[in-house]
Amino acid sequence: MKVEQLPPVRTTLKDTSKHPYMKGAWAPMYSEVNATDLDVIEGKIPDDIDGIYVRNTEIPVHAPLARYHPFDGDGMLHTISFKNGKADYRNRFVRTRGFQAEQEAGQALWGGILDAPGTSLRPGTGAHGELKDASSTDVVVHAGKIVSTFYQCGEAYLLDPETMEQEGVAGWGPIDGVSAHPKVDEATGEMLIFNYSKYPPYMHYGVVNKDNKLVHYVPVPLPGPRLPHDMAFTTNYSILNDFPLFWDESFLKQNIHLARMHKLPSRFGIIPRYGKPEDVRWFEAAPTYVLHFLNAYEDGDEIIMDGYFQENPTPTPLEGAPKGFSHMMAYLDEHSFKPKLHRWHFNLKDGTTHEYNLDDRVLEFGMFNQRYAGKPYRYAYSTMTEPGWFLFKSFVKHDLHTGESWTVTLPEGRYASEAPFVPRINAKDEDDGYLVSFIIDENTQTSECILIDCKRFDEGPVVRIALPHKISSGTHSVWADRRFIRDHQLAE
Ligand SMILES: [Fe+2]
């Protein structure tokens, strides 16, 4: 392995010992490197994959002005590139306007999601309005570029997936910003986006085409400010949402952002991909909150959508949490808010919804073969977390046709990152490929990349590749085939 170290970034965070999400697998790291020809710890790097895995992490760079939440951290992206049985690694902070401003100032300039109004020293951005656009939530690959986004809606930042060169703010970004979880349809090269805000019409939806142009952008009027996090799509439709978990209106008048469950149903808005506001059809469903959806597809008169239905979207404070952190830690603990793999059927003919759980275990952060995005699919891959913590411990493969499932659990002290599906070159079947994930090993204070062969799922990792440094935990990730990145070759 050959490692090139980049000049250090400026950090002023000294004491990380008192915050549960500033240590262990969430300990911040600041070094940026280019590493080529990574060493193999065990197994052999397969030569039947060609593409790039991108993983997003959240890093506190400066001492917080008040209370730090891990989702306030600055976005750092890590990539591993596979080609001809060899692997390279690169990582970079996303040079957002906020990151650059705090580098210049040598201190934090913005408060975080948990802070009281007026904490920030500069005006903020996004739906909340007082936060830094940290670009630290989600990452996709579209039109040959990495697209990094923030959950409170902000600018989309672009990086070159091969070199990790910063390419700045996407020109297509609407003035209202873009939420995390834009969806890329690899069959058409289009990217579907949405945003939300505290001001009417409260939500917009749009389409960015494969040539990086915002070719469609429409308001999706809602009854008030909402907190959507994700969306879903089929070949012909996009599915937006209006959940009963949103900022309490009376607190909002005092600029306090306190989300609570309201006595309302969940609503899903189905719009043709290029539909107008009047084309949106709303379907009511059981009250819940959904952080993430899996796939959706059309089946006769129905649209079928899979996602993770939270049984307890407003959990009680986490027992045993360090003093002052029990509320925040409950909202980061899946075993507290209990997301279950769930299926909704929306009948376009009679307007009814039919829904049920597909599994009773606590699962989230699902992935599937993106060549089946928007189409009928059979295999879903979810993760399980360490009770009490936002740390991935297990991967679960589901055969949605038979209901069968397989689980791989990591040994003690090892934590994973969200694990997308990597199709083999010339794959014949939907599950002909690997799951890819970065591991943080707290026993050895190192990180590695693993691949799990999805045809032999419960045998566990088939290769372990050393990374040049221990990375931090984070939220999302993506896999992109090189032919999709470089040649804009679309999926069949
Ligand atoms: Fe997310």
Residues whose N, C-alpha, C, O or C-beta is under 5 A from the ligand:
A	BS01	LIG	L291
